[in-house]
Amino acid sequence: MTRTNDIDLTKKLTTFGFSEKEIDAYLALLSHGEATVSTLSEDADVSQQGVYNITERLENRGLVQVNSHASPTTIRAVPPATAMAKLSAEIESITPTLEKRFTESQRQDPEVQMIKSRKTILKRTKNAISQAQNEVILAIPESLYPEVESELKDAIDREAFVLLLISGMNALDEDVRQFEGSADVIHYWEESVPFLYTVDDQTALIGKADVVSSEQTDDDAVEVSRSMLTGTVLGTYLGTFWPASTEVFVRDPYPLPRTFDWFRQAVLHAALHMKEGTDLWADIEVENGTMISGPISDIRQGLVTPLSNEFSLETSIVVETDEGEVSVGGPTAFIEDYEAQFVTFRENS
């Protein structure tokens, strides 16, 4: 077995892709220089067949030499300086290829890009929605909806959180049911709204409606992949266009109990349950690993009517604890008492 003073060495060897058993066998062999299979089996606490399998892999990595002509078979350790030099050479040989890929990735994904082509904007939009893991915030003209309908419905199917604002339509003259299943909450606005999206708080794109409604335009869209800039686009959406538009569809809340790792989605479903009269209990893991538990006494949000936030981006939960009421926000919370990592809701019985 690996000795206590070998723990640090073991951790370092794992960075080269060695398993714990391989490391145990290798360190045992180094203690002998050369040893039989049975000796290594006993010292490393590995079956003899396991030793044969391990030494074959170690031999392929240039760390040992197997003398199968001896009786019994013995395994000799390659001098560590020689073995480590071989591993270092392998790493150095692939570094230029990795650097080339990294550089190309950096060129293709700068923090800010200007995009003029409608085709490129639409492609970026569809890809962003398809790759969303947690959230899609989208404002589009009605004419563009058919282009992204499939991607939006797929996002809902994988339980991403989706807010959809459709502009340039008159809900009185349209069957809004055609948009159901494409978002958790849908708004419309008769006025023209800038085309924009944010995905997972990581990427965002914004431009005048003309950039996607017309093939010929002098306007550009701006795509950003920096959290601070993405937050600005999100603030524009939730602080300006969302409250000014009209809510036309809201999904049913998820059944309870339910755990969320995306805070805005958690707040939406808490608001929907409380709107139905459900008395909610929350178990919340906050940023330092502490658990906060208790009934929810208040929700502050601007995602679904009735709105209850005091300012545009306020999205928080107030929990009654034994020490009194505490407020919990999402990532980068700054006015709340805590920042949530995971939230579990159940009925307060």
VENQUI-V477289 format. One line per field, one symbol per residue. ss: DSSP state (~ for helix, > for strand, _ for the rest). phi: phi as a letter, one per 40 degrees, with the letter a starting at -180 (. if undefined). burial: # if it has 16 or more other C-alpha atoms within 10 Angstrom, else .. Layout:
ss = ???
phi = ???
burial = ???
//
This chain:
ss = ___~~~~~~~~~~~_____~~~~~~~~~~~~~_>>>~~~~~~~~___~~~~~~~~~~~~~___>>>>______>>>>__~~~~~~~~~~~~~~~~~~~~~~~~~~~~~___>>>>__~~~~~~~~~~~~~~___>>>>>>>~~~~~~~~~~~~~~~~___>>>>>>>___~~~__~~~~_____>>>>>_____>>>>>___>>>>>__~~~~_______>>>>__~~~~~~~~~~~~~~~~~~_>>>>>_______>>>__~~~~~~~~~~~~~____>>>>>>>____>>>>>>>>>>_______________>>>>>>__>>>>>>________>>>>>>>>>>__
phi = .ccdccdcccdcccccgccccccdcccccccbgaacccccccccfbcccccdcccccccccgcbbbccccbccbbbccddccccccccccccccddccccccccccccbccbbcbbcccccccccccccccccbabbabbcdccddcbdcccccccccgccbbbbbbgbbccbbccccccgbacbbbbacccbdcaabbffbbaaaacdccbcacbaccbbbbbbbdccccccccccccbcccccbcbabcccccbcabbbbcccccdccccccccgcccbbbbccccgccbbiccbabbabcacccbccadccaabbbcbcchcbbbbcdgdbbccbbcbbbbbaccc
burial = .#.......#.......#..##########...########.####.#.###.###.##..#####.......#####....................................####..##..##.###.###########..#..##.###.##...##########......#..#.#########..##########.###########.....#######...###.##..###.###.###.##.........#.#############....########.....#############...#...#########....######.....#.#########...
//
